Amino acid sequence: MSVIDLDEWENTENSAPGMRSSVDDDLKRLSLTEAEKEALLDDLKKTEEEIGTLEMVLSNRKEHALELRRKMKISRPIDMIAYETSTAFRTVMDTDAVKKTAAVANAGMEKTRDTVKSGWSAVRRNKVFQSVESSVNTALTSTAEVAKKGYEHLAGYNTIPKKDEE
């Protein structure tokens, strides 16, 4: 990447008619001295060179990562997908946004739990609920006793009578 000269830009198909005059107007409004303009252009050039360097370093690191994956035998497409997915998932889970969201969700769950717990305690103290609970417990106990007696009664008939006993 390099700094595009405004004269070159004006002569390319990317420029719009009158763009040069717009840029000149913008530069005039900034009221920069020639030294300041040069310093800004130098800074821009250095920044673009650094970006180019970083892109080359990133490309080299990607090649190195690919080589490491080959050595770890995860070069098949499905292995790459699994590796990339788990890496992306870990990256997302480590973000501040996810951590903050989890903290808010946990606080909400705790508050909901406490509210439900206190509400349930209030329901259990209610006389109508206690009456219904008592009735249900009585019905269950009675049903269990009847079932037990019926089972004991039927236990004597667990054999098939022989023809002589008929």
VODREN-864161 format. One record per residue: x, y, z of N, C-alpha, C in turn; residue in three letters. Coordinates in steps of 0.05 Angstrom, whole numbers, padded with zeros to 5 digits, always signed. Example, Ala and Ser with C-alpha at 12.3 -4.5 7.8 and 13.67 -1.06 7.14 Angstrom:
<atoms>
+00264-00114+00156+00246-00090+00156+00264-00066+00156ala/+00257-00045+00142+00273-00021+00143+00258+00001+00157ser/
</atoms>
This chain:
<atoms>
+00017-00024+00000+00000+00000+00000+00018+00025+00000met/+00009+00044-00014+00024+00069-00014+00004+00092-00015ser/+00015+00115-00010-00002+00140-00010-00008+00146-00039val/-00033+00151-00046-00040+00158-00073-00038+00188-00076ile/-00023+00196-00096-00021+00225-00102-00048+00235-00112asp/-00056+00258-00104-00082+00269-00111-00084+00273-00141leu/-00062+00280-00155-00063+00283-00184-00068+00256-00197asp/-00055+00234-00187-00060+00207-00197-00088+00199-00193glu/-00099+00205-00169-00126+00197-00162-00146+00210-00181trp/-00141+00235-00187-00160+00250-00204-00161+00239-00232glu/-00139+00226-00240-00138+00215-00267-00147+00186-00269asn/-00155+00175-00247-00164+00147-00247-00194+00146-00250thr/-00204+00122-00256-00233+00119-00259-00248+00120-00233glu/-00233+00119-00210-00245+00120-00184-00253+00148-00176asn/-00242+00168-00189-00248+00195-00180-00274+00205-00192ser/-00287+00221-00177-00312+00234-00187-00305+00261-00198ala/-00321+00271-00217-00315+00298-00228-00315+00318-00205pro/-00296+00336-00206-00295+00357-00186-00284+00348-00159gly/-00274+00323-00157-00264+00313-00132-00239+00328-00123met/-00222+00334-00142-00197+00348-00135-00203+00374-00122arg/-00222+00388-00133-00228+00415-00122-00239+00411-00094ser/-00255+00390-00089-00266+00385-00063-00244+00379-00043ser/-00224+00363-00051-00201+00357-00033-00186+00382-00027val/-00181+00398-00048-00166+00423-00044-00181+00442-00025asp/-00207+00443-00028-00224+00460-00010-00221+00450+00019asp/-00222+00423+00022-00220+00412+00049-00193+00418+00061asp/-00172+00416+00045-00145+00422+00055-00142+00451+00062leu/-00154+00469+00046-00153+00497+00052-00168+00504+00078lys/-00190+00490+00083-00206+00495+00107-00190+00486+00132arg/-00173+00466+00129-00158+00456+00151-00136+00477+00159leu/-00129+00494+00142-00109+00514+00146-00084+00503+00158ser/-00073+00483+00146-00048+00471+00155-00025+00484+00140leu/-00003+00486+00154+00021+00496+00141+00033+00474+00124thr/+00051+00481+00106+00064+00461+00089+00078+00440+00106glu/+00091+00449+00128+00105+00430+00145+00086+00410+00158ala/+00063+00420+00167+00043+00403+00179+00032+00383+00159glu/+00027+00392+00135+00018+00374+00114+00038+00352+00108lys/+00063+00360+00106+00085+00341+00101+00087+00321+00124glu/+00084+00331+00149+00085+00313+00172+00062+00293+00172ala/+00039+00303+00164+00015+00285+00162+00019+00264+00140leu/+00030+00273+00117+00034+00254+00095+00056+00234+00103leu/+00077+00243+00117+00097+00224+00126+00085+00203+00145asp/+00069+00213+00164+00056+00195+00183+00037+00175+00169asp/+00023+00185+00149+00005+00167+00134+00021+00146+00119leu/+00043+00154+00107+00061+00136+00092+00072+00114+00111lys/+00081+00123+00134+00092+00104+00154+00070+00084+00163lys/+00046+00095+00168+00024+00078+00177+00017+00058+00156thr/+00016+00066+00131+00010+00047+00109+00032+00026+00106glu/+00057+00034+00110+00079+00015+00110+00077-00005+00132glu/+00069+00004+00156+00065-00013+00179+00042-00033+00174glu/+00021-00023+00161-00002-00041+00155+00008-00062+00135ile/+00023-00055+00115+00034-00075+00097+00052-00095+00111gly/+00068-00086+00129+00085-00104+00144+00069-00123+00161thr/+00049-00112+00175+00031-00129+00191+00016-00149+00174leu/+00008-00141+00150-00006-00160+00133+00013-00183+00125glu/+00038-00176+00120+00058-00197+00113+00063-00216+00137met/+00065-00204+00161+00069-00220+00185+00045-00238+00190val/+00021-00227+00187-00003-00243+00190-00004-00266+00170leu/+00003-00261+00146+00004-00282+00125+00024-00304+00133ser/+00047-00296+00142+00067-00315+00151+00057-00332+00175asn/+00044-00319+00194+00033-00333+00217+00012-00353+00209arg/-00005-00345+00190-00026-00363+00180-00013-00388+00167lys/+00008-00383+00151+00022-00406+00139+00034-00424+00161glu/+00045-00412+00181+00057-00427+00203+00035-00443+00218his/+00012-00431+00222-00010-00444+00235-00019-00468+00218ala/-00020-00464+00192-00028-00486+00174-00009-00509+00176leu/+00017-00503+00177+00038-00523+00180+00035-00538+00206glu/+00029-00524+00228+00025-00536+00254+00001-00555+00253leu/-00020-00546+00240-00044-00563+00238-00038-00588+00222arg/-00022-00586+00201-00014-00610+00186+00001-00629+00204arg/+00019-00618+00220+00035-00635+00238+00017-00648+00259lys/-00004-00634+00267-00022-00646+00287-00044-00663+00274met/-00041-00666+00247-00059-00683+00232-00088-00673+00233lys/-00092-00647+00232-00119-00636+00230-00121-00620+00205ile/-00111-00632+00183-00112-00618+00157-00136-00626+00140ser/-00151-00647+00149-00175-00654+00134-00196-00632+00138arg/-00213-00628+00119-00233-00607+00121-00250-00609+00146pro/-00258-00632+00153-00276-00635+00177-00260-00629+00202ile/-00234-00636+00203-00217-00630+00226-00213-00600+00228asp/-00209-00587+00205-00205-00558+00204-00230-00544+00214met/-00253-00554+00206-00278-00541+00215-00281-00544+00245ile/-00276-00568+00255-00278-00573+00284-00258-00555+00299ala/-00234-00553+00289-00213-00537+00302-00221-00507+00302tyr/-00229-00498+00278-00237-00470+00275-00261-00463+00292glu/-00280-00482+00293-00305-00477+00309-00298-00476+00338thr/-00282-00494+00348-00276-00494+00377-00259-00469+00384ser/-00241-00461+00366-00225-00437+00370-00243-00412+00371thr/-00261-00411+00351-00279-00388+00350-00297-00387+00375ala/-00307-00410+00383-00324-00412+00407-00309-00402+00431phe/-00285-00411+00435-00269-00402+00458-00264-00372+00456arg/-00258-00362+00433-00254-00334+00429-00278-00318+00437thr/-00301-00326+00428-00326-00312+00434-00332-00314+00464val/-00328-00337+00476-00334-00341+00504-00316-00324+00522met/-00292-00317+00511-00273-00301+00527-00278-00271+00524asp/-00297-00263+00508-00302-00234+00504-00315-00222+00529thr/-00310-00197+00533-00322-00183+00555-00353-00182+00553asp/-00363-00180+00528-00392-00179+00524-00405-00205+00535ala/-00393-00228+00529-00405-00253+00538-00403-00255+00568val/-00380-00247+00579-00376-00248+00608-00396-00230+00622lys/-00400-00206+00612-00420-00188+00624-00448-00199+00621lys/-00454-00210+00598-00481-00221+00594-00486-00245+00613thr/-00465-00261+00616-00468-00284+00635-00472-00274+00663ala/-00458-00253+00671-00460-00242+00698-00489-00231+00702ala/-00499-00217+00682-00526-00206+00684-00546-00229+00685val/-00543-00249+00668-00561-00272+00668-00560-00286+00695ala/-00537-00290+00706-00535-00304+00732-00548-00287+00754asn/-00544-00261+00753-00558-00244+00773-00588-00246+00770ala/-00597-00246+00745-00626-00248+00740-00637-00275+00750gly/-00622-00297+00745-00630-00323+00754-00631-00324+00784met/-00612-00313+00797-00612-00313+00827-00636-00298+00838glu/-00641-00275+00826-00664-00259+00835-00690-00274+00830lys/-00692-00286+00806-00716-00302+00800-00719-00325+00820thr/-00697-00339+00825-00698-00361+00844-00707-00352+00872arg/-00696-00329+00881-00703-00319+00907-00733-00311+00907asp/-00742-00299+00886-00770-00290+00884-00789-00314+00884thr/-00782-00335+00869-00798-00359+00868-00798-00373+00895val/-00775-00374+00907-00772-00387+00933-00789-00373+00954lys/-00788-00346+00955-00804-00332+00975-00833-00334+00968ser/-00840-00333+00942-00868-00336+00934-00878-00364+00941gly/-00863-00384+00937-00871-00412+00944-00875-00414+00974trp/-00857-00402+00989-00860-00402+01018-00886-00389+01027ser/-00893-00367+01013-00918-00353+01020-00942-00371+01012ala/-00941-00385+00990-00962-00403+00982-00965-00425+01002val/-00943-00437+01011-00945-00459+01030-00956-00450+01057arg/-00953-00425+01064-00965-00415+01089-00995-00409+01086arg/-01005-00407+01062-01033-00401+01057-01050-00424+01067asn/-01072-00417+01081-01090-00437+01093-01103-00454+01072lys/-01111-00443+01049-01124-00458+01028-01105-00479+01017val/-01080-00471+01012-01060-00490+01003-01056-00512+01023phe/-01053-00505+01049-01049-00525+01069-01072-00545+01070gln/-01097-00535+01066-01120-00552+01066-01119-00572+01042ser/-01113-00561+01019-01111-00578+00994-01089-00598+00998val/-01066-00589+01008-01043-00607+01012-01050-00630+01031glu/-01065-00623+01053-01073-00643+01072-01092-00663+01059ser/-01111-00653+01043-01130-00671+01029-01116-00689+01009ser/-01097-00679+00995-01082-00695+00975-01066-00716+00990val/-01053-00708+01012-01037-00728+01027-01055-00750+01038asn/-01079-00743+01048-01098-00763+01058-01107-00781+01036thr/-01113-00770+01013-01122-00787+00990-01099-00805+00981ala/-01075-00796+00980-01053-00813+00972-01048-00835+00993leu/-01050-00829+01018-01046-00849+01039-01068-00870+01037thr/-01093-00862+01033-01115-00881+01031-01112-00898+01006ser/-01105-00886+00984-01101-00901+00959-01078-00921+00963thr/-01057-00914+00976-01035-00932+00980-01043-00955+00998ala/-01059-00950+01018-01069-00972+01036-01087-00991+01021glu/-01105-00980+01004-01124-00997+00989-01107-01014+00969val/-01088-01002+00956-01072-01016+00937-01056-01038+00951ala/-01046-01033+00974-01031-01053+00989-01049-01076+00997lys/-01073-01071+01007-01092-01092+01014-01100-01108+00990lys/-01105-01094+00967-01112-01108+00943-01090-01126+00934gly/-01065-01117+00936-01042-01133+00928-01040-01157+00946tyr/-01043-01153+00973-01041-01175+00991-01064-01196+00986glu/-01088-01186+00979-01110-01204+00973-01105-01220+00948his/-01093-01207+00928-01088-01221+00903-01064-01239+00905leu/-01047-01235+00925-01022-01251+00927-01029-01280+00931ala/-01052-01286+00943-01059-01314+00948-01068-01327+00922gly/-01074-01313+00902-01083-01324+00876-01061-01324+00855tyr/-01037-01326+00863-01016-01324+00844-01010-01350+00830asn/-01023-01372+00837-01019-01397+00824-01043-01404+00807thr/-01039-01419+00787-01061-01428+00770-01071-01455+00781ile/-01097-01457+00787-01107-01482+00799-01104-01506+00780pro/-01099-01529+00792-01096-01553+00776-01123-01564+00769lys/-01125-01582+00750-01151-01593+00741-01164-01608+00764lys/-01149-01621+00781-01160-01636+00803-01173-01617+00823asp/-01162-01592+00826-01172-01573+00846-01197-01559+00837glu/-01204-01561+00812-01227-01547+00802-01251-01559+00809glu/
</atoms>
